Amino acid sequence: SLLVNAAGQPRKEKVKLPSSLQGRQPNSIPNKKIEDPVAGKVNTSSLATRQHLSGFHLIPPRVTLGVLKEGCTYAATVILKNVGVNFSRFRVKQPPLHTGLRVMYTPGPVAAGLQVELEVEIFAMVIGGEDTGGLEEISHDIEILTETETLLLPVRANILC
């Protein structure tokens, strides 16, 4: 029970449920429900507690690159794992050119339980002409469009001018 602890005494603070049990990820926007006439329902007791039987998880959920030298290219790898029971598709909406960001990946369906690597590449460049004290902050959310939701991958970096 959520009202008592393991010793049977009333809890002093509320229990924080993980996002996987709450039915959504923290950085995601659910898509409108689209009925798929081909996909069948899975009626097993082990999956009865899960709200969504399809979806992806980002590992890590955000990319922080730290301080970067202007004029250099840096890369980070993010894993997109299919945690559903069916194969699922995704695509990445490429960030605008002025951010210096680019995402490289292999398109195609991802089978249940498998994962793909997304290579997030940044060319460190200073956009503004005003004096920013030697550092300029880059902050952008990369949109990953899946069949059930839109995942947001926050990318943060500081560029040394």
Backbone as a ProteinNet text record, in pm:
[ID]
protein_1_A
[PRIMARY]
SLLVNAAGQPRKEKVKLPSSLQGRQPNSIPNKKIEDPVAGKVNTSSLATRQHLSGFHLIPPRVTLGVLKEGCTYAATVILKNVGVNFSRFRVKQPPLHTGLRVMYTPGPVAAGLQVELEVEIFAMVIGGEDTGGLEEISHDIEILTETETLLLPVRANILC
[TERTIARY]
84.3	0	88.1	38	110.8	89.9	-5.8	-36.6	50.9	105	189.6	323.7	426.7	559.6	573.6	694.7	717.7	692.3	704.5	681	533.3	448.9	306.6	265.4	358.8	329.1	291.4	208.4	170.9	292.8	291.3	403.2	399.2	519.2	530.4	530.2	585	586.9	525.7	485	423	527.2	482.8	568.8	572.9	694.5	710.9	717.8	620.2	617.8	710.2	782.7	865.4	779.3	840.6	766.3	713.6	782.9	735.4	602.9	579.6	452.7	344.8	385.9	288.4	231.9	294.5	239.8	296.2	392.8	453	592.4	670.7	806.2	806.7	905.7	906	921.2	1000.5	1022.6	955.6	823.4	754.4	618.9	573.5	442.4	364	252.8	178.7	111.9	113.4	44.5	-102.8	-184.3	-324.8	-335.3	-428.5	-444.2	-490.1	-410.9	-443.1	-464.4	-580.7	-611.2	-539.5	-467.9	-397	-473.4	-544.2	-625.3	-541.7	-413.8	-329.8	-275.7	-239	-178.3	-284.6	-254.7	-348	-319.5	-411.7	-393.1	-320.2	-237.4	-167.5	-238.4	-289.8	-364.5	-291.8	-177.9	-107	-103.4	-100.7	-106.6	20	133.7	257.1	257.3	177.4	171.1	46.2	-31.3	-157.4	-136.3	-25.1	-2.4	54.3	110.8	170.3	62.4	73.5	-23.5	0.7	126.4	160.7	240.2	199.1	269.9	365.3	388.3	483.2	549.7	666.3	735.3	885	952.5	1097.5	1145.7	1265.5	1333	1465.9	1502.1	1630.2	1729.7	1847.7	1952.9	2079	2126.1	2071.5	1957	1872.2	1756.4	1790.1	1913.6	1956.9	2106.3	2151.6	2293.2	2347.3	2446.6	2514.6	2660.5	2704.6	2838.4	2942.7	2902.6	2999.4	3052.6	3178.7	3241.4	3313.8	3280.8	3337.8	3420.4	3523.4	3607.5	3544.8	3537.7	3477.2	3554.8	3480.7	3541	3567.9	3540.4	3563	3430.4	3437.8	3320	3325.8	3213.2	3203.4	3085.3	3089.4	2982	2950.8	2825.7	2780.6	2684.4	2684.7	2598.4	2482.6	2362.3	2241.5	2177	2129.7	2066	1914.5	1847.1	1701.9	1655.8	1595.8	1559.4	1409	1367.4	1226.9	1185.7	1102.3	1058.5	919	867.8	736	740.5	624.8	615.5	609.7	600.5	599.1	711.5	744.5	842.5	779.2	861.3	810.9	907.2	855.4	935.6	951.9	1055.4	1080	1150.5	1151.4	1234.1	1274.2	1386.1	1440.3	1419.2	1360.4	1345.8	1477.3	1550.7	1683.6	1672.9	1763.9	1763	1799.2	1764.1	1800.4	1953.2	1998.4	2142.6	2213.9	2147.1	2214.6	2252.4	2197.8	2235.1	2367.9	2407.3	2529.6	2509.1	2385.2	2355.6	2314.2	2347.5	2307.4	2295.6	2194.6	2174.4	2189.7	2279.7	2301.7	2250.7	2171.6	2114.9	2079.3	2051.8	2009.8	1858.6	1786.1	1639.4	1592.8	1468.4	1409.3	1339.4	1265.1	1193.3	1289.6	1247.9	1326	1242.6	1296.1	1224.2	1211	1113.5	1089.8	1214.1	1254.4	1369.7	1502.9	1506.9	1632.5	1649.3	1766.1	1798	1877.9	1874.7	1955.6	2035.1	2145.7	2229.7	2203.4	2188.7	2177	2306.2	2372.8	2497.2	2462.8	2470.3	2442.2	2574.4	2583.1	2706.5	2681.8	2779.7	2767.5	2895	2876.6	2987.1	2978.9	3075.8	3072.8	3100.5	2996.1	3011.5	2932.9	2985	2920.8	2829.6	2703.1	2604.8	2598.7	2580	2562.8	2691.9	2680.5	2799	2829.8	2733.5	2755.3	2849.4	2905.4	2999	2920.9	2952.2	2881.8	2972	3085.3	3174.6	3258.1	3277.4	3362.7	3288.5	3164.6	3087.6	2952.1	2911.8	2777.1	2709.1	2587.4	2515.5	2430.5	2442.1	2359.3	2261	2134.7	2030.6	1923.6	1900.7	1801.6	1743.5	1614	1547.7	1529.7	1594.6	1583.1	1455.1	1372.7	1245.7	1264.2	1222.1	1225.5	1079.9	1031.7	891.4	874.7	793.3	764.3	617.2	572	433	336.7	382.1	291.9	315.3	435.6	467.3	584.1	606.8	722.1	815.9	934.2	1032.8	1116.3	1150.9	1236.4	1369.3	1476.8	1612	1680.1	1689.1	1754.9	1905.9	1963.2	2107.7	2154	2252.5	2303.7	2455.7	2510	2654.6	2688.9	2812.6	2866.8	2983.6	2985.5	3093.2	3186.4	3313.4	3416.3	3457.2	3431.1	3461.4	3607.7
-118.8	0	124.1	227.8	354.1	432.8	389.5	462.6	422	299.1	251.7	205.8	207.6	162.7	12.1	-40.5	-184.3	-236.6	-150.3	-190.8	-182.3	-134.8	-124.3	6.3	100.4	230.7	330.1	431	530.7	605.5	633	704.7	851.8	911	1053	1138.6	1086.2	1160.9	1075.6	1143	1072.9	990.9	881.8	797	854.8	875.3	926.2	807.3	799	690	721.8	622.1	645.5	680.4	751.4	795.2	677	562.9	446.5	394.3	408.7	366.5	472.8	598.2	704.9	705.3	633.7	619.9	715.8	799.6	889	925.9	973.8	1015.5	1164.2	1210.3	1350.8	1447.7	1416.2	1505.5	1450.8	1433.7	1381.4	1448	1449.9	1504.3	1391.2	1345	1233.8	1275.5	1184.9	1207.9	1175.1	1222.7	1185.4	1035.6	973.6	828.9	790	704.7	655.3	505.7	459.4	316.4	246.1	141.8	62.8	-67.7	-84.5	-205.4	-331.7	-318.9	-436.6	-489.9	-399.3	-441.6	-502.8	-618	-683.4	-643.3	-673.8	-642.9	-758	-725.2	-825.9	-835.1	-952	-970	-1069.3	-1031.3	-1115.7	-1046.3	-1122.3	-1064	-985.2	-1023.7	-952.8	-811.2	-786.1	-653.8	-576.8	-630.3	-567	-434.3	-418.2	-294.9	-183.5	-212.8	-110.1	-33.3	98.2	180.8	176.5	189.1	193.3	68.4	1.6	-117.7	-86.5	40.7	81	209.5	235.1	358.4	339.5	451.8	453.5	522.5	486.1	553.8	606.1	726.7	786.3	761.5	713.9	689.9	759.6	863.8	939.7	1029.5	1075.6	1156.3	1299.6	1344.4	1479.2	1475.4	1570.1	1577.7	1712	1706.9	1826.9	1814.7	1903.4	1891.8	1975.5	2062.9	2142.6	2259.2	2294.7	2408.1	2357.4	2417.8	2376.5	2489.2	2453.1	2551.4	2588.4	2718	2766.8	2715.1	2671.2	2623.4	2474.4	2402.9	2258.4	2183.6	2057	1971.8	1868.4	1850.3	1755.3	1663	1543.9	1446.6	1374	1332.8	1251.5	1146.5	1029.3	920.6	904.7	895.8	873.5	745.9	662	536.1	554.2	513.1	514.8	369.6	329.7	189.8	171.2	70.4	36.7	-49	6.9	-66	-124	-121.1	-175.3	-323.4	-377.8	-519.9	-543.5	-437.9	-448	-363.5	-389.4	-301.8	-164.7	-62.6	73.8	157.1	263.7	351.9	487	559.3	693.9	773.1	904	990.1	1110	1169.3	1283	1409.3	1509.8	1639.9	1714.3	1735.5	1795.7	1939.3	1977	2113.1	2215.3	2343.8	2447.8	2459.9	2505.6	2515.3	2611.2	2718.3	2818.4	2765.5	2650	2592.3	2517.5	2476	2398.3	2250.6	2209.6	2071.4	1989.5	1860.5	1766	1629.1	1552.9	1419.1	1318.5	1222.8	1118.2	985.3	914.5	787.2	704.9	576.5	487.3	473	519.7	509.1	365.1	340.3	208.3	166.7	54.7	8.6	-47	-37	-89.6	-198.9	-318.8	-431.2	-412.8	-480.2	-472.4	-516.1	-434.6	-466.1	-425.2	-385	-344.5	-193.5	-147.8	-5.7	39.7	171.4	232.7	346.1	379.5	488.2	614.4	725	856	930.8	978.5	1053.8	1202.2	1269.6	1412.8	1485.9	1562.6	1632.6	1782.8	1854.9	1999.8	2064.1	2162.5	2245.5	2372.2	2391.6	2503.2	2633.4	2717.1	2847.1	2950.4	3072.3	3181.6	3253.7	3271.1	3332.1	3482.9	3524.8	3667.2	3744.8	3871.2	3955.7	4034	4037.2	4116	4044.3	4119.6	4063.9	3983.6	3855.9	3769.6	3725.6	3793.5	3758	3634.9	3597.7	3483.9	3352.8	3342.6	3219.4	3248.2	3162.2	3171.3	3037.2	3040.8	2917.7	2874.3	2745.8	2684.7	2592.4	2607.1	2525.4	2496.8	2367.4	2330.3	2193.6	2176.4	2047.6	1980.9	1866.9	1790.5	1708.4	1716.9	1644.8	1510	1403.6	1268.9	1223.8	1211.7	1179.3	1028.1	972	829	810.6	685.9	657.4	699.6	700	729.5	865.2	920.8	1046.3	1116.3	1239.2	1315.2	1330.6	1270.5	1280.9	1406.2	1472.5	1590.1	1555.2	1574.1	1549.7	1684.9	1733.2	1861.5	1850.2	1944.1	1951.6	2087.3	2086.6	2209.3	2211.5	2330.9	2346.3	2493.8	2520.5	2656.3	2663.8	2768.2	2783.1	2894.3	2860.2	2954.6	3040.4	3171.8	3266.4	3305.6
0	0	0	-59.8	-61	67.1	150.1	272.9	390.3	388.8	498.5	444.4	530.2	489.3	511.6	494.7	505.5	646.4	749.2	887.9	925.5	833.4	860.6	926.8	938.4	999.1	890.4	925.9	825	770.5	641.2	578.9	616.2	629.5	661.7	536.2	426	300.9	190.2	83.1	-28.8	-104.8	-164.8	-245.6	-386.6	-438.8	-575.1	-669.5	-757.9	-854.8	-971.5	-1023.3	-1141.2	-1262	-1356.8	-1475	-1556.2	-1551.3	-1627.1	-1571.8	-1442	-1383.6	-1397	-1415	-1433.2	-1574.5	-1666.5	-1800.4	-1901.4	-1863.7	-1962.3	-1917.7	-2012.1	-1983.1	-1952.2	-1875.1	-1837	-1953.4	-2055	-2168.7	-2293.7	-2288.3	-2405.7	-2421.6	-2545.2	-2578.6	-2643.6	-2582.2	-2643.2	-2773.7	-2872.2	-2998.4	-2982.1	-3076	-3074.2	-3096.9	-3028.1	-3037.4	-3177.1	-3241.3	-3374.4	-3363.3	-3401.6	-3396.9	-3511.3	-3479.5	-3579.2	-3599.2	-3712.3	-3731.1	-3746.2	-3777.3	-3798.4	-3666.4	-3577.6	-3450.7	-3360.3	-3305.6	-3214.6	-3071.1	-2982.5	-2841.3	-2774.9	-2678	-2600.1	-2466.5	-2433.6	-2308.8	-2219.2	-2169	-2074.5	-1940.4	-1834.7	-1701	-1667.4	-1725	-1694.6	-1751.2	-1854.3	-1914.7	-1873.4	-1780.9	-1743.5	-1671.3	-1602.1	-1525.8	-1611.1	-1726.1	-1811.8	-1884.7	-1884.5	-1955.2	-2105.6	-2145.3	-2287.1	-2322.5	-2427.9	-2471.8	-2584.5	-2608.4	-2710.2	-2664.6	-2716.7	-2681.4	-2679.1	-2665.5	-2662.9	-2536.1	-2492.5	-2383	-2434.9	-2391	-2426.9	-2314.6	-2349.5	-2251.1	-2299.9	-2239	-2126.4	-2171.5	-2077.6	-2115.8	-2157	-2133.8	-2174.6	-2204.7	-2287.8	-2323.5	-2275.3	-2187.2	-2139.7	-2182.1	-2271.2	-2329	-2256	-2166.7	-2091	-2171.9	-2147.3	-2215.7	-2340.1	-2455.9	-2583.8	-2643.2	-2718.7	-2786.4	-2919.9	-2946.8	-3070.5	-3192	-3294.7	-3418	-3420.5	-3312.2	-3306.3	-3313.6	-3353.6	-3362	-3250.6	-3181.2	-3071	-3097.4	-3036.7	-3058	-2927.3	-2915.1	-2802.3	-2857.2	-2796.7	-2840.7	-2743.6	-2798	-2719.4	-2771.2	-2679.9	-2717	-2711.1	-2816.9	-2824.3	-2819.8	-2706.1	-2685.1	-2696.6	-2773.2	-2788	-2668.5	-2579.9	-2461.2	-2478.7	-2601.4	-2629.8	-2661.1	-2701.1	-2734.2	-2884.5	-2964.5	-3110.1	-3168	-3295.4	-3358.3	-3375.7	-3375	-3383.9	-3466.6	-3524.3	-3608.4	-3541.3	-3584	-3534	-3642.2	-3624.9	-3708.7	-3625.7	-3662.3	-3588.2	-3669.8	-3607.7	-3671.1	-3648.8	-3757.8	-3746.6	-3693.8	-3601.9	-3547.6	-3655.3	-3633.9	-3730.9	-3744.5	-3860.5	-3887	-3792.6	-3749.8	-3665.8	-3527.4	-3486.8	-3357.5	-3365.9	-3486.3	-3502.1	-3471.4	-3442.1	-3406	-3527.8	-3523.8	-3627.4	-3562.5	-3600.3	-3545.6	-3658.3	-3640.6	-3740.3	-3683.8	-3764.5	-3721.3	-3843.7	-3821.3	-3928.3	-3921.4	-4023.6	-4018.8	-4037.4	-3996.2	-4010	-3883.5	-3889.1	-3770.4	-3665.5	-3539.4	-3427.9	-3362.2	-3355	-3295.6	-3145.1	-3087	-2943.1	-2866.6	-2769.7	-2686.2	-2744.8	-2871.1	-2933	-2925.8	-2965.3	-2955.8	-3076.1	-3098.8	-3203.2	-3139.5	-3204.4	-3154.9	-3235.5	-3163.8	-3225.2	-3194.1	-3297.1	-3279.9	-3286.8	-3172.5	-3166	-3185	-3292.5	-3327.9	-3318.9	-3262.4	-3253.6	-3306	-3393.3	-3437.7	-3354.5	-3266.3	-3172.7	-3245.9	-3253.8	-3317.9	-3238.8	-3239.3	-3167.5	-3265.7	-3226.7	-3316.3	-3295.3	-3170.4	-3139.6	-3150.9	-3188.7	-3201.5	-3074.9	-2979.5	-2858.3	-2763.2	-2670.8	-2573.1	-2469.4	-2457.6	-2362.7	-2249.2	-2230	-2120.4	-2147.3	-2273.1	-2306.5	-2323.2	-2276	-2288.4	-2352.8	-2444.1	-2500.5	-2478.9	-2426.4	-2395.5	-2514.7	-2548.8	-2653.2	-2582.6	-2613.5	-2551.9	-2656.8	-2684.4	-2784.4	-2748.9	-2775.1	-2755.4	-2891.2	-2910.1	-3034.5	-3027.4	-3131.7	-3136.3	-3205.4	-3136.2	-3191.7	-3202.7	-3325.8	-3351.1	-3359.4	-3269.2	-3271	-3304.7	-3310.1	-3344.5	-3234.7	-3109.5	-2998.2	-2933.7	-2945.2	-2877.4	-2944	-2902.9	-2947.9	-2828.7	-2837.6	-2729.9	-2749.9	-2640.8	-2645.7	-2580.1	-2655.2	-2604.2	-2582.5	-2457.6	-2433.5	-2451	-2528.9	-2550.4	-2499.3	-2409.4	-2350.5	-2364.3	-2392.4	-2403.2	-2385.2	-2344.2	-2336.8	-2431.4	-2515.4	-2612.5	-2565.1	-2558.6	-2514.1	-2632.7	-2621.2	-2730.3	-2727.4
[MASK]
+++++++++++++++++++++++++++++++++++++++++++++++++++++++++++++++++++++++++++++++++++++++++++++++++++++++++++++++++++++++++++++++++++++++++++++++++++++++++++++++++

